[in-house]
């Protein structure tokens, strides 16, 4: 299975490379798109507010603000407010983005991220920041590929994440550079461990991994990163054409203040095909590879839904599978439902593979050793056009995983990838 998974990953990378170099797709005419209807238009008509002139709306700064009540399988019901902006800095051709939000959930979760990607004059530099404060009880199912749903229990923690990078232009749409990654977890506590699931002689997966019956309540990782990027997308929020391929290698050093020395490699590839110039008809493909080396923090191991965008594995709960290596592929078809562009839809399918499972003392109990795991997810979603000029959508997705009793549900502002 491991050799087959590696061949699959190599084929995906080669596939994306050929697409990046040779292929181009047609884009929906911007004039056609500008005359469509979005949520703001609907509100203006309901409350009889005079609409801004098109010239005023097509300026190089589009801001979407959204107070809302939402729901997802990972957070239950939430109260959230936030904003995202799409803009072009003076002298640049690529569009910059910035977004932030504050989310409070019924699971006592707090999420406060700020993310930005700025393109400077002549697109010479790309400055990236991903900063987050998170207070997050999350479900852990251990490191066993064949873990059962009833073996889940909660790990509660607080987390400060600051990942910053500066990339310089190497060639047309190609960039390379360096960054600094800092992650600090504190108040780490295991809660609600199922009675009888872990006998006294055995340990939970967390305890087994850190080799302590009572794990540390604090974990810190800090070190440099090397990054490479190719980005030819027409819109970073909702691409209709182009490709995106990034690779980052991060190392955390004990002499820099990290608890352990370890590294991670992440490769993220996306390609978009548009089949119509008059209405949305887009095939979007996403490949994601995540591998750790050394004694990585348990909470930073590759895991379902724990990628930087928290979107891998639609159909499965966050943290459902965890290991040292994750391979992921997803395909989504995006289409227009209403003629005015207000409503759209998607159908998607994905596969996640953990070829090198970590074994806990429980999974090796009585001679049993679990192996790697491959799981398929699929689903569909509805899109409501929130801002037609930035192409920002409100996304409602319902996903289904193998052998799961309930569907997975999530609401986002913007596309999943």
DOSE-149724 format. One line per 5 residues: their letters; for each residue x, y, z of N, C-alpha, C. Coordinates in steps of 0.2 Angstrom, whole numbers, plus 5000, padded with zeros to 4 digits. Example, Ala and Ser with C-alpha at 12.3 -4.5 7.8 and 13.67 -1.06 7.14 Angstrom:
BEGIN
as> 5066,4972,5039,5062,4978,5039,5066,4984,5039 ~ 5064,4989,5035,5068,4995,5036,5064,5000,5039
This chain:
BEGIN
xxxxx> 5004,4994,5000,5000,5000,5000,5004,5006,5000 ~ 5010,5006,5004,5014,5012,5004,5017,5013,4997 ~ 5020,5008,4994,5023,5009,4987,5017,5012,4982 ~ 5011,5009,4983,5006,5012,4978,5004,5019,4980 ~ 5004,5021,4986,5002,5028,4988,5008,5033,4986
xxxxx> 5014,5030,4986,5020,5035,4983,5019,5036,4976 ~ 5017,5030,4972,5016,5031,4965,5011,5036,4964 ~ 5005,5035,4967,5000,5040,4967,5002,5047,4968 ~ 5005,5048,4973,5008,5055,4974,5012,5058,4969 ~ 5017,5054,4966,5021,5056,4961,5017,5057,4954
xxxxx> 5012,5053,4953,5008,5055,4947,5004,5061,4948 ~ 5002,5063,4954,4998,5069,4955,5003,5075,4954 ~ 5009,5074,4957,5014,5080,4956,5015,5081,4949 ~ 5017,5076,4945,5018,5076,4938,5012,5079,4934 ~ 5006,5077,4936,5000,5079,4933,5000,5087,4934
xxxxx> 5001,5089,4940,5000,5096,4941,5005,5100,4938 ~ 5012,5098,4937,5017,5101,4934,5016,5102,4927 ~ 5013,5097,4923,5012,5098,4916,5006,5103,4915 ~ 5001,5103,4920,4995,5107,4919,4998,5114,4920 ~ 5002,5115,4925,5005,5122,4926,5009,5125,4920
xxxxx> 5013,5121,4917,5017,5123,4912,5013,5124,4905 ~ 5009,5119,4903,5006,5119,4897,4999,5122,4896 ~ 4995,5121,4901,4988,5122,4900,4985,5129,4903 ~ 4980,5132,4899,4977,5138,4901,4969,5137,4900 ~ 4965,5140,4904,4958,5139,4903,4955,5146,4902
xxxxx> 4949,5146,4899,4945,5152,4898,4942,5154,4904 ~ 4941,5161,4905,4938,5164,4911,4932,5167,4909 ~ 4927,5167,4913,4920,5170,4912,4922,5178,4911 ~ 4919,5180,4906,4919,5188,4904,4917,5192,4911 ~ 4922,5196,4913,4921,5200,4919,4915,5205,4918
xxxxx> 4913,5207,4912,4907,5211,4911,4901,5207,4913 ~ 4901,5201,4910,4895,5197,4911,4894,5195,4919 ~ 4900,5194,4922,4900,5193,4929,4897,5199,4934 ~ 4900,5205,4931,4898,5211,4935,4890,5212,4935 ~ 4887,5210,4930,4880,5211,4929,4875,5205,4932
xxxxx> 4879,5201,4936,4875,5196,4940,4873,5199,4947 ~ 4869,5195,4951,4866,5197,4957,4870,5194,4963 ~ 4871,5198,4968,4874,5195,4974,4869,5196,4980 ~ 4871,5194,4986,4867,5195,4992,4866,5202,4994 ~ 4871,5206,4992,4871,5213,4994,4865,5216,4989
xxxxx> 4865,5214,4983,4860,5217,4979,4853,5215,4981 ~ 4852,5209,4984,4845,5207,4987,4844,5211,4993 ~ 4848,5212,4997,4847,5216,5003,4845,5223,5001 ~ 4849,5226,4996,4847,5233,4994,4840,5234,4991 ~ 4838,5229,4988,4831,5229,4985,4826,5228,4990
xxxxx> 4827,5224,4996,4822,5223,5001,4821,5229,5005 ~ 4827,5232,5007,4826,5238,5011,4826,5245,5007 ~ 4826,5244,5000,4825,5250,4996,4831,5255,4997 ~ 4837,5252,4997,4843,5257,4997,4846,5258,4990 ~ 4847,5264,4989,4850,5265,4982,4857,5261,4981
xxxxx> 4857,5258,4976,4863,5254,4974,4869,5259,4972 ~ 4875,5257,4974,4881,5261,4972,4882,5260,4964 ~ 4885,5265,4961,4886,5264,4954,4891,5259,4953 ~ 4891,5256,4947,4896,5250,4946,4903,5253,4946 ~ 4905,5259,4944,4911,5261,4944,4914,5261,4952
xxxxx> 4910,5263,4956,4912,5263,4963,4913,5256,4966 ~ 4909,5251,4963,4910,5245,4966,4916,5241,4963 ~ 4918,5243,4957,4924,5239,4954,4930,5242,4956 ~ 4931,5246,4961,4937,5249,4963,4942,5243,4965 ~ 4948,5244,4966,4953,5239,4968,4953,5237,4975
xxxxx> 4947,5237,4978,4947,5235,4985,4940,5233,4986 ~ 4939,5226,4988,4932,5223,4989,4932,5221,4996 ~ 4928,5223,5000,4927,5221,5007,4921,5217,5008 ~ 4921,5211,5011,4915,5208,5013,4915,5207,5021 ~ 4910,5209,5024,4909,5209,5031,4903,5205,5033
xxxxx> 4903,5200,5038,4898,5195,5039,4897,5194,5046 ~ 4892,5197,5050,4890,5194,5056,4885,5188,5055 ~ 4886,5183,5059,4882,5177,5057,4881,5172,5063 ~ 4876,5168,5062,4876,5162,5066,4877,5156,5062 ~ 4881,5152,5063,4882,5146,5059,4883,5139,5062
xxxxx> 4884,5134,5059,4885,5127,5062,4890,5123,5058 ~ 4894,5119,5061,4898,5114,5058,4898,5108,5062 ~ 4900,5102,5060,4901,5096,5064,4906,5097,5069 ~ 4911,5101,5067,4917,5102,5072,4916,5107,5077 ~ 4911,5111,5077,4910,5116,5082,4903,5117,5084
xxxxx> 4898,5113,5082,4891,5114,5083,4889,5121,5081 ~ 4884,5124,5085,4882,5131,5083,4887,5136,5085 ~ 4888,5141,5081,4893,5146,5082,4890,5153,5081 ~ 4893,5158,5085,4891,5165,5083,4898,5168,5081 ~ 4898,5171,5075,4904,5173,5072,4903,5180,5068
xxxxx> 4909,5183,5068,4909,5189,5064,4916,5190,5061 ~ 4916,5193,5055,4922,5193,5052,4922,5197,5045 ~ 4928,5197,5042,4928,5201,5036,4934,5198,5032 ~ 4933,5198,5025,4939,5197,5020,4939,5202,5015 ~ 4945,5204,5013,4946,5209,5008,4950,5206,5002
xxxxx> 4948,5209,4996,4952,5207,4990,4954,5214,4987 ~ 4960,5215,4986,4963,5221,4984,4969,5220,4980 ~ 4971,5226,4976,4977,5226,4972,4981,5232,4974 ~ 4987,5230,4977,4992,5236,4979,4994,5239,4973 ~ 4996,5246,4974,4999,5250,4968,5005,5247,4965
xxxxx> 5004,5246,4958,5009,5243,4954,5009,5236,4953 ~ 5005,5232,4957,5005,5225,4957,4999,5223,4952 ~ 5000,5217,4949,4994,5214,4945,4991,5208,4949 ~ 4994,5205,4953,4991,5200,4957,4987,5203,4963 ~ 4981,5199,4964,4977,5202,4970,4979,5199,4977
xxxxx> 4979,5204,4981,4981,5203,4988,4974,5201,4992 ~ 4975,5197,4998,4969,5196,5002,4971,5197,5009 ~ 4966,5198,5013,4967,5198,5020,4960,5196,5023 ~ 4960,5193,5029,4954,5190,5032,4955,5189,5039 ~ 4950,5190,5043,4950,5189,5050,4942,5188,5052
xxxxx> 4942,5184,5058,4935,5183,5061,4936,5181,5068 ~ 4930,5181,5071,4930,5179,5078,4924,5174,5079 ~ 4926,5168,5081,4921,5163,5082,4920,5160,5089 ~ 4914,5160,5091,4912,5157,5098,4907,5151,5097 ~ 4909,5146,5099,4905,5140,5098,4902,5137,5105
xxxxx> 4897,5133,5104,4893,5130,5109,4898,5124,5113 ~ 4903,5122,5109,4908,5118,5112,4914,5122,5116 ~ 4912,5128,5118,4917,5132,5121,4924,5133,5117 ~ 4923,5134,5111,4929,5135,5107,4929,5142,5105 ~ 4935,5145,5105,4936,5152,5102,4941,5152,5097
xxxxx> 4940,5155,5091,4944,5155,5085,4945,5162,5083 ~ 4951,5165,5083,4952,5172,5081,4959,5172,5076 ~ 4957,5171,5070,4963,5171,5065,4964,5178,5062 ~ 4970,5179,5059,4971,5184,5054,4976,5181,5049 ~ 4974,5182,5043,4978,5179,5037,4978,5184,5032
xxxxx> 4984,5185,5029,4985,5189,5023,4990,5187,5018 ~ 4989,5189,5012,4994,5187,5007,4995,5194,5003 ~ 5000,5197,5003,5001,5204,5000,5006,5203,4994 ~ 5004,5206,4988,5008,5206,4982,5011,5213,4981 ~ 5017,5214,4981,5020,5221,4981,5021,5223,4973
xxxxx> 5023,5229,4972,5024,5232,4965,5027,5227,4961 ~ 5024,5227,4955,5027,5222,4949,5027,5215,4952 ~ 5023,5213,4957,5023,5206,4959,5030,5204,4961 ~ 5034,5208,4964,5041,5206,4965,5041,5202,4971 ~ 5037,5203,4976,5037,5200,4983,5030,5198,4985
xxxxx> 5030,5192,4988,5023,5190,4991,5025,5189,4999 ~ 5021,5193,5003,5022,5193,5010,5016,5189,5013 ~ 5017,5184,5017,5012,5179,5019,5012,5179,5027 ~ 5006,5180,5030,5005,5180,5037,4999,5175,5039 ~ 5000,5171,5043,4995,5167,5046,4996,5167,5053
xxxxx> 4991,5171,5057,4992,5172,5064,4985,5170,5067 ~ 4985,5166,5072,4979,5163,5075,4979,5162,5083 ~ 4974,5164,5086,4973,5162,5093,4967,5157,5093 ~ 4968,5152,5097,4963,5146,5097,4963,5143,5104 ~ 4957,5143,5106,4955,5139,5112,4951,5134,5110
xxxxx> 4953,5128,5110,4950,5123,5106,4949,5116,5109 ~ 4944,5114,5112,4943,5107,5114,4941,5103,5107 ~ 4945,5098,5106,4944,5094,5100,4944,5087,5101 ~ 4941,5083,5097,4940,5076,5098,4946,5072,5095 ~ 4949,5068,5099,4955,5064,5097,4953,5057,5097
xxxxx> 4955,5053,5091,4953,5046,5091,4960,5042,5091 ~ 4965,5045,5093,4971,5041,5093,4975,5041,5087 ~ 4980,5036,5086,4984,5035,5081,4983,5029,5077 ~ 4977,5026,5078,4975,5020,5075,4971,5021,5069 ~ 4973,5018,5063,4969,5019,5057,4962,5016,5058
xxxxx> 4961,5011,5062,4955,5007,5062,4951,5009,5069 ~ 4953,5015,5072,4950,5017,5078,4942,5017,5077 ~ 4938,5016,5082,4931,5016,5082,4929,5023,5084 ~ 4923,5025,5082,4920,5032,5084,4919,5032,5091 ~ 4917,5027,5095,4916,5027,5102,4922,5028,5106
xxxxx> 4928,5027,5103,4935,5028,5106,4937,5035,5107 ~ 4933,5040,5104,4935,5047,5104,4934,5050,5111 ~ 4939,5055,5112,4938,5059,5118,4941,5065,5117 ~ 4941,5070,5121,4943,5077,5120,4950,5079,5123 ~ 4953,5082,5118,4959,5086,5121,4958,5093,5120
xxxxx> 4959,5096,5126,4958,5104,5126,4964,5107,5127 ~ 4965,5113,5123,4971,5117,5123,4970,5124,5121 ~ 4975,5128,5122,4975,5135,5119,4981,5135,5115 ~ 4981,5139,5109,4986,5139,5104,4987,5146,5101 ~ 4993,5148,5101,4995,5154,5097,4999,5151,5091
xxxxx> 4997,5153,5085,5001,5151,5079,5003,5158,5075 ~ 5009,5158,5074,5012,5164,5070,5016,5161,5064 ~ 5014,5161,5058,5018,5158,5053,5019,5164,5048 ~ 5025,5166,5046,5026,5172,5042,5031,5170,5037 ~ 5030,5172,5031,5035,5171,5025,5036,5177,5020
xxxxx> 5041,5177,5017,5043,5182,5012,5045,5178,5006 ~ 5042,5179,5000,5044,5176,4994,5046,5181,4989 ~ 5051,5179,4985,5053,5184,4980,5052,5181,4973 ~ 5051,5185,4968,5050,5182,4961,5056,5179,4958 ~ 5055,5173,4955,5061,5169,4952,5059,5169,4945
xxxxx> 5053,5168,4943,5051,5168,4936,5044,5170,4935 ~ 5041,5169,4929,5034,5171,4928,5030,5166,4933 ~ 5026,5169,4938,5022,5166,4942,5026,5161,4947 ~ 5032,5161,4947,5036,5157,4951,5040,5161,4957 ~ 5039,5159,4963,5042,5162,4969,5046,5158,4974
xxxxx> 5050,5160,4977,5054,5156,4982,5056,5161,4988 ~ 5057,5158,4994,5059,5162,5000,5059,5158,5006 ~ 5059,5162,5012,5060,5159,5018,5055,5162,5023 ~ 5054,5159,5029,5049,5161,5034,5051,5159,5041 ~ 5047,5161,5046,5048,5159,5052,5041,5156,5055
xxxxx> 5041,5150,5058,5035,5147,5060,5036,5146,5068 ~ 5031,5149,5072,5030,5148,5079,5024,5146,5081 ~ 5024,5140,5085,5017,5137,5088,5018,5136,5095 ~ 5014,5138,5099,5014,5137,5106,5007,5135,5109 ~ 5007,5129,5112,5001,5126,5115,5002,5126,5122
xxxxx> 4997,5128,5126,4997,5127,5133,4990,5125,5136 ~ 4990,5124,5142,4984,5121,5145,4981,5115,5142 ~ 4986,5110,5140,4984,5104,5136,4981,5099,5141 ~ 4975,5097,5140,4972,5092,5145,4968,5087,5141 ~ 4969,5081,5143,4964,5075,5140,4958,5075,5145
xxxxx> 4952,5075,5142,4946,5075,5145,4941,5069,5142 ~ 4937,5066,5147,4932,5062,5145,4935,5055,5141 ~ 4940,5053,5144,4943,5046,5141,4938,5041,5142 ~ 4936,5037,5138,4931,5032,5139,4933,5027,5144 ~ 4929,5025,5149,4930,5021,5154,4931,5014,5152
xxxxx> 4936,5010,5153,4937,5004,5151,4941,5003,5144 ~ 4941,5009,5141,4944,5008,5134,4952,5007,5135 ~ 4955,5011,5140,4962,5010,5141,4963,5007,5148 ~ 4965,5001,5148,4966,4998,5155,4972,5001,5158 ~ 4973,5000,5164,4978,5003,5168,4985,5002,5165
xxxxx> 4986,4996,5163,4993,4995,5160,4994,4998,5153 ~ 4989,5001,5150,4990,5003,5144,4989,5011,5144 ~ 4990,5014,5139,4990,5022,5138,4986,5024,5133 ~ 4983,5030,5133,4980,5033,5128,4985,5034,5122 ~ 4983,5036,5116,4988,5037,5111,4992,5043,5112
xxxxx> 4989,5048,5115,4993,5054,5117,4999,5052,5122 ~ 4997,5049,5127,5002,5047,5132,5007,5042,5129 ~ 5005,5038,5125,5010,5033,5122,5015,5037,5117 ~ 5012,5042,5114,5017,5045,5109,5022,5049,5113 ~ 5020,5053,5118,5025,5057,5121,5029,5053,5127
xxxxx> 5027,5047,5128,5030,5042,5132,5030,5045,5139 ~ 5024,5047,5141,5023,5049,5148,5016,5048,5150 ~ 5015,5046,5156,5008,5045,5158,5004,5051,5159 ~ 5007,5056,5161,5004,5063,5161,5008,5068,5157 ~ 5005,5069,5150,5009,5073,5146,5010,5080,5148
xxxxx> 5015,5083,5145,5016,5090,5147,5010,5094,5145 ~ 5009,5100,5149,5003,5104,5147,5005,5110,5143 ~ 5012,5110,5141,5014,5115,5136,5018,5112,5131 ~ 5017,5114,5124,5021,5112,5119,5023,5118,5114 ~ 5030,5118,5113,5032,5124,5109,5036,5122,5103
xxxxx> 5035,5125,5097,5039,5123,5091,5041,5130,5088 ~ 5047,5131,5086,5049,5137,5083,5055,5135,5078 ~ 5055,5138,5072,5060,5137,5068,5059,5140,5061 ~ 5064,5139,5056,5064,5142,5050,5060,5138,5045 ~ 5058,5141,5039,5054,5137,5034,5057,5139,5027
xxxxx> 5057,5135,5022,5059,5136,5016,5053,5135,5011 ~ 5051,5140,5007,5045,5139,5003,5046,5141,4996 ~ 5042,5137,4992,5042,5138,4984,5035,5139,4982 ~ 5033,5143,4977,5026,5144,4975,5026,5145,4968 ~ 5021,5142,4965,5019,5144,4958,5011,5146,4959
xxxxx> 5009,5152,4956,5002,5154,4957,5000,5158,4951 ~ 4996,5155,4947,4993,5158,4941,4986,5159,4941 ~ 4983,5158,4947,4975,5159,4948,4973,5166,4946 ~ 4967,5166,4943,4964,5173,4941,4961,5176,4948 ~ 4959,5172,4953,4956,5175,4959,4958,5170,4965
xxxxx> 4962,5173,4970,4964,5168,4975,4958,5166,4980 ~ 4952,5169,4979,4946,5167,4983,4942,5162,4980 ~ 4941,5163,4973,4937,5158,4970,4939,5158,4962 ~ 4944,5154,4961,4947,5154,4955,4943,5150,4950 ~ 4943,5153,4943,4940,5150,4938,4945,5147,4933
xxxxx> 4951,5149,4933,4957,5146,4929,4963,5147,4933 ~ 4968,5143,4930,4975,5144,4933,4977,5138,4938 ~ 4983,5139,4941,4985,5133,4945,4989,5136,4951 ~ 4989,5132,4956,4993,5134,4962,4997,5128,4965 ~ 5003,5129,4966,5007,5124,4968,5012,5127,4973
xxxxx> 5012,5125,4979,5016,5127,4985,5020,5121,4988 ~ 5026,5122,4990,5029,5117,4994,5033,5121,5000 ~ 5033,5118,5006,5036,5121,5011,5039,5116,5016 ~ 5045,5117,5018,5049,5113,5022,5051,5117,5029 ~ 5048,5115,5034,5049,5118,5041,5053,5114,5046
xxxxx> 5058,5117,5049,5061,5113,5054,5061,5117,5061 ~ 5060,5113,5066,5059,5116,5073,5065,5113,5077 ~ 5069,5118,5080,5076,5116,5083,5075,5118,5091 ~ 5078,5113,5095,5078,5113,5102,5082,5120,5104 ~ 5087,5121,5101,5091,5127,5103,5088,5134,5101
xxxxx> 5082,5133,5097,5078,5139,5096,5072,5140,5101 ~ 5072,5135,5106,5066,5135,5110,5061,5130,5109 ~ 5062,5126,5104,5057,5120,5103,5058,5115,5108 ~ 5052,5111,5110,5053,5106,5115,5057,5100,5112 ~ 5056,5098,5105,5059,5093,5102,5061,5095,5095
xxxxx> 5066,5092,5092,5068,5093,5085,5065,5089,5080 ~ 5061,5093,5076,5058,5089,5071,5057,5094,5064 ~ 5054,5091,5059,5053,5094,5053,5046,5092,5050 ~ 5044,5096,5045,5038,5094,5041,5038,5096,5034 ~ 5035,5093,5030,5035,5094,5023,5028,5095,5021
xxxxx> 5026,5100,5017,5019,5101,5015,5019,5103,5007 ~ 5016,5099,5003,5015,5101,4996,5008,5101,4995 ~ 5006,5107,4992,4999,5109,4991,4998,5111,4983 ~ 4994,5107,4980,4993,5108,4972,4986,5109,4971 ~ 4984,5114,4966,4977,5115,4964,4977,5117,4957
xxxxx> 4972,5115,4954,4971,5116,4947,4964,5118,4945 ~ 4962,5123,4941,4955,5125,4940,4954,5125,4932 ~ 4949,5122,4930,4947,5122,4923,4940,5125,4922 ~ 4939,5130,4918,4933,5133,4917,4930,5131,4910 ~ 4924,5128,4910,4921,5126,4903,4916,5130,4900
xxxxx> 4915,5136,4903,4910,5141,4900,4912,5148,4901 ~ 4911,5153,4896,4913,5160,4897,4907,5164,4899 ~ 4901,5160,4899,4895,5164,4901,4892,5162,4908 ~ 4894,5157,4910,4891,5155,4917,4896,5150,4920 ~ 4896,5150,4927,4901,5146,4931,4900,5138,4929
xxxxx> 4905,5135,4927,4906,5128,4926,4913,5126,4927 ~ 4915,5125,4933,4922,5124,4934,4924,5117,4938 ~ 4929,5114,4935,4931,5108,4938,4938,5110,4942 ~ 4938,5109,4949,4943,5111,4953,4946,5104,4956 ~ 4953,5104,4956,4956,5098,4958,4961,5100,4964
xxxxx> 4962,5096,4969,4966,5098,4974,4970,5092,4977 ~ 4977,5092,4977,4981,5087,4980,4985,5090,4986 ~ 4986,5086,4991,4989,5089,4997,4993,5083,5000 ~ 4999,5084,5001,5004,5080,5004,5007,5083,5011 ~ 5007,5079,5016,5009,5081,5023,5013,5076,5026
xxxxx> 5020,5077,5028,5024,5072,5031,5028,5076,5036 ~ 5029,5072,5042,5033,5075,5048,5039,5070,5048 ~ 5044,5073,5051,5050,5069,5052,5053,5070,5059 ~ 5055,5065,5063,5057,5067,5070,5051,5067,5075 ~ 5052,5069,5081,5047,5069,5086,5043,5075,5086
xxxxx> 5038,5075,5081,5034,5081,5080,5029,5081,5086 ~ 5027,5087,5088,5021,5088,5093,5015,5084,5091 ~ 5012,5081,5096,5006,5077,5094,5001,5081,5091 ~ 5000,5087,5093,4995,5091,5090,4996,5094,5084 ~ 5003,5093,5081,5004,5095,5075,5006,5090,5070
xxxxx> 5004,5084,5071,5004,5078,5067,4999,5079,5061 ~ 5001,5076,5055,4996,5076,5050,4989,5073,5052 ~ 4984,5076,5051,4977,5074,5054,4971,5077,5049 ~ 4966,5073,5049,4960,5075,5045,4958,5082,5048 ~ 4957,5087,5043,4954,5093,5044,4959,5098,5048
xxxxx> 4966,5096,5049,4970,5100,5052,4976,5103,5048 ~ 4974,5104,5041,4978,5107,5037,4978,5115,5038 ~ 4981,5119,5035,4981,5126,5036,4974,5129,5035 ~ 4970,5127,5030,4964,5129,5029,4958,5125,5033 ~ 4960,5120,5036,4955,5116,5040,4950,5113,5036
xxxxx> 4952,5111,5030,4946,5109,5025,4947,5102,5022 ~ 4953,5098,5024,4954,5092,5021,4949,5087,5024 ~ 4947,5082,5020,4943,5076,5023,4936,5078,5024 ~ 4933,5082,5020,4926,5084,5020,4922,5077,5020 ~ 4917,5076,5025,4914,5070,5026,4916,5067,5033
xxxxx> 4921,5069,5035,4924,5066,5042,4925,5072,5047 ~ 4924,5070,5053,4926,5075,5058,4933,5077,5059 ~ 4935,5083,5061,4941,5085,5062,4945,5081,5067 ~ 4951,5078,5065,4955,5074,5069,4953,5067,5069 ~ 4949,5065,5064,4947,5058,5064,4952,5053,5063
xxxxx> 4957,5055,5059,4963,5050,5058,4969,5055,5059 ~ 4974,5052,5061,4981,5055,5063,4987,5050,5062 ~ 4992,5053,5059,4998,5049,5058,5004,5053,5057 ~ 5009,5050,5054,5015,5054,5053,5015,5057,5045 ~ 5011,5054,5041,5011,5055,5034,5004,5055,5032
xxxxx> 5002,5060,5028,4995,5061,5025,4995,5062,5018 ~ 4992,5058,5014,4991,5060,5006,4983,5061,5005 ~ 4982,5066,5001,4975,5068,5000,4974,5071,4993 ~ 4968,5069,4991,4966,5071,4984,4959,5073,4984 ~ 4956,5078,4981,4949,5080,4981,4948,5083,4974
xxxxx> 4942,5081,4971,4939,5084,4965,4932,5087,4967 ~ 4931,5093,4964,4925,5097,4965,4923,5100,4959 ~ 4916,5099,4957,4913,5102,4951,4909,5108,4954 ~ 4910,5114,4951,4906,5120,4954,4902,5123,4948 ~ 4895,5123,4949,4891,5125,4944,4886,5131,4946
xxxxx> 4883,5134,4941,4878,5139,4942,4871,5137,4942 ~ 4867,5138,4947,4860,5136,4947,4856,5141,4944 ~ 4856,5147,4947,4851,5153,4945,4855,5157,4939 ~ 4851,5159,4935,4853,5163,4929,4857,5169,4931 ~ 4854,5172,4936,4858,5178,4938,4864,5177,4943
xxxxx> 4866,5171,4944,4872,5170,4947,4871,5170,4955 ~ 4866,5171,4958,4865,5172,4965,4866,5165,4968 ~ 4863,5160,4965,4864,5153,4968,4868,5148,4964 ~ 4872,5144,4967,4876,5139,4964,4877,5133,4968 ~ 4880,5128,4965,4881,5122,4969,4887,5119,4967
xxxxx> 4889,5114,4971,4895,5110,4970,4894,5102,4972 ~ 4897,5098,4969,4898,5091,4971,4905,5089,4971 ~ 4907,5085,4976,4914,5084,4978,4915,5077,4980 ~ 4921,5075,4979,4923,5068,4982,4931,5068,4984 ~ 4933,5065,4989,4940,5065,4991,4942,5058,4993
xxxxx> 4948,5058,4994,4951,5052,4997,4957,5054,5001 ~ 4958,5051,5007,4963,5052,5012,4967,5046,5013 ~ 4973,5046,5014,4977,5040,5015,4983,5041,5020 ~ 4983,5037,5025,4989,5037,5030,4993,5031,5029 ~ 4998,5031,5025,5002,5025,5023,5006,5022,5029
xxxxx> 5008,5027,5034,5013,5025,5039,5009,5026,5046 ~ 5005,5021,5048,5002,5022,5054,5007,5022,5060 ~ 5005,5026,5065,5009,5025,5072,5005,5020,5076 ~ 5008,5016,5080,5005,5011,5084,5005,5013,5091 ~ 5000,5012,5094,4999,5013,5101,5000,5006,5105
xxxxx> 5001,5007,5111,5001,5000,5115,4995,4997,5114 ~ 4989,5001,5114,4983,4997,5114,4982,4994,5107 ~ 4984,4997,5101,4983,4994,5095,4987,4988,5094 ~ 4993,4987,5098,4997,4981,5098,4995,4976,5103 ~ 4990,4978,5107,4987,4973,5112,4986,4966,5109
xxxxx> 4989,4961,5112,4987,4954,5111,4990,4953,5103 ~ 4995,4956,5102,4998,4954,5095,4995,4958,5089 ~ 4990,4962,5090,4987,4965,5084,4991,4972,5082 ~ 4992,4972,5076,4995,4978,5073,4991,4981,5068 ~ 4989,4987,5068,4985,4990,5063,4990,4993,5058
xxxxx> 4987,4993,5051,4991,4996,5046,4988,5002,5044 ~ 4991,5005,5038,4988,5011,5035,4981,5011,5034 ~ 4978,5017,5032,4971,5017,5031,4970,5022,5025 ~ 4965,5020,5021,4962,5024,5016,4955,5025,5016 ~ 4952,5031,5016,4945,5033,5017,4943,5037,5011
xxxxx> 4937,5036,5009,4934,5040,5004,4928,5044,5007 ~ 4928,5051,5005,4922,5055,5007,4919,5058,5001 ~ 4913,5060,5001,4909,5063,4995,4904,5068,4998 ~ 4901,5072,4994,4896,5076,4996,4894,5082,4991 ~ 4890,5086,4993,4887,5091,4989,4886,5098,4993
xxxxx> 4885,5103,4990,4884,5110,4993,4881,5115,4989 ~ 4879,5120,4993,4875,5126,4990,4879,5132,4991 ~ 4879,5136,4986,4883,5143,4986,4878,5148,4985 ~ 4879,5153,4989,4875,5160,4989,4881,5165,4987 ~ 4880,5169,4982,4884,5174,4980,4884,5180,4985
xxxxx> 4890,5181,4989,4890,5186,4994,4893,5192,4991 ~ 4898,5192,4987,4900,5198,4983,4902,5196,4976 ~ 4899,5199,4971,4900,5196,4964,4907,5199,4962 ~ 4909,5204,4964,4915,5207,4961,4922,5204,4964 ~ 4921,5201,4970,4927,5197,4973,4926,5190,4972
xxxxx> 4920,5188,4970,4918,5181,4969,4917,5177,4975 ~ 4916,5181,4981,4915,5178,4987,4908,5174,4988 ~ 4908,5168,4990,4902,5165,4991,4901,5163,4998 ~ 4895,5162,5001,4893,5159,5007,4892,5151,5005 ~ 4896,5147,5008,4896,5140,5006,4893,5135,5012
xxxxx> 4888,5131,5010,4885,5126,5014,4886,5120,5011 ~ 4890,5115,5015,4892,5109,5012,4890,5103,5017 ~ 4887,5098,5014,4886,5092,5017,4890,5086,5014 ~ 4893,5083,5019,4898,5077,5017,4896,5071,5020 ~ 4898,5065,5017,4897,5059,5019,4903,5054,5019
xxxxx> 4905,5051,5025,4911,5047,5025,4909,5040,5026 ~ 4914,5035,5025,4912,5028,5026,4911,5026,5033 ~ 4906,5022,5034,4904,5019,5040,4902,5025,5045 ~ 4900,5030,5043,4898,5036,5048,4890,5036,5049 ~ 4888,5037,5055,4881,5037,5056,4877,5043,5054
xxxxx> 4881,5049,5054,4878,5056,5052,4882,5059,5047 ~ 4879,5063,5043,4882,5068,5038,4887,5073,5042 ~ 4892,5075,5038,4896,5081,5041,4893,5087,5037 ~ 4893,5092,5041,4890,5099,5039,4895,5104,5041 ~ 4896,5109,5036,4900,5115,5037,4897,5121,5033
xxxxx> 4898,5127,5036,4897,5133,5033,4903,5137,5033 ~ 4905,5140,5027,4911,5144,5026,4909,5150,5022 ~ 4914,5155,5023,4913,5161,5018,4919,5160,5014 ~ 4918,5159,5007,4923,5157,5002,4923,5150,5001 ~ 4927,5148,4995,4927,5141,4993,4932,5137,4998
xx> 4931,5131,4998,4936,5127,5002,4943,5127,5000 ~ 4944,5127,4993,4951,5128,4990,4950,5131,4983
